[in-house]
Every structure is written in structure tokens, then in C-alpha cells.
Amino acid sequence: MDKRIKSFIEDTLNIKKISRYDFREICGFTFVFESDIISIKEKVSSASIMPVGIIYEENDEFYYAPLHEAVEIDEVIKEYVKSL
């Protein structure tokens, strides 16, 4: 789809996508969840929560184990450091 047409549709319908990472401590591991919310005209149209990785500590160092390859590790690290 042409970028101008896509932009016109998104602007007309006021389509917004919000993505964020949340962290939950479970059994000594920190699980990373990605939340995606899509709204159309300021009403939630779609939402999903997906586990994307595990952060764990070993020998006083932190490691990130992704559950799939499509996740931007830099964004996860940036959000995790903010949450500490």
C-alpha cells in the first residue's frame, strides 16, 4: 500500500498503536511481556500481551533469553533498566 494512502487512512480514522514492555518476577526469573494496543477513533480495537523473553541473573550478571527472534533487545534492555 502506498505510504500516502496508509497515512491518510490512519489520520482519518485516528488509528494509533501503542507498544510497551512489562516485567513480572515469577519463580526467580523476570519475564518480559510485550503489550500492543491498537485504537481507532480513541476506542480500543485490538490488544495483545505476548511473552517475549526472560531476564535472569547468574554469577552477578544479568542475561536476556529471547523467546523468539523478532524482538528488539535494545528496547527491552532500555525499559528494564528504567524499571529498576
N, C-alpha and C positions, 0 to 999 in steps of 0.2 A: 504494500500500500504506500502511496506517495506520502512523504512526511507532511506536506501541507494539508492533505486531506485528513490524515490522522490527527494533526494538531487542531484543525477546525472542529472535528468531531469531539475531541477531548475538551476543547474550550466551550463548545455549545452545550454539551451535557454536563460540564463541570466534573469531569472524571479525575479522581485523584487516587494514587496508590501510595500507601504508607507501609514501609518495611522497617522492622526493628528486631533486635536480638534481645532475648531474655535469658536469664541464667537461673537455674534451680539446683540446689545442693541435694543430692539423693545418694544415700549409702556411701558417702565419702567422695563421690565424684560430682563435678559440676557439669550438668547437662546444658547444652546451648540449644535454644529454640528460636526459630525464625518465624515471626508473625507477619503476615501480609494482609492488609485490609484495603479493599477497593471500594470506593464510594462513588455514586452517581447522584448528582444534584444534592449533595450533602447527606445522603442516606446510604447506609452500609448495604452494598450489593453482594459482596463476597468477602469471606475471611478464612484464613487458614493458619494453622500452627503446625510447624514441622520440626522434629528434632534434627539438628544438623551436625552435632558433634559433642564431644566430651572433653572437658579440661580436667586434667589430673596432675597431682604433684608427686614427683618421685625424686629422691635424693636432693631435696630442697630446690628443685627446678620444676617449672610448670610446662606441661605438654598439651598439645591440642590434637585430638584424634578425630578427623572429619568422618562423618557417616556417609558422605558422598562427595564427589569432586566439584560440584557446581557452586560451592560456597566460597565467597571471598574471605580468606583467612585474615587479611588485614583489617577488615571491618569488624570481624568477631573479636580480634585482639583489642582494637580500639575501644569497643563497647565494654569488654570485660574489664579493662584497666579502669574505665570510668566507674564501674560498679564496685570496685574495691574500696 
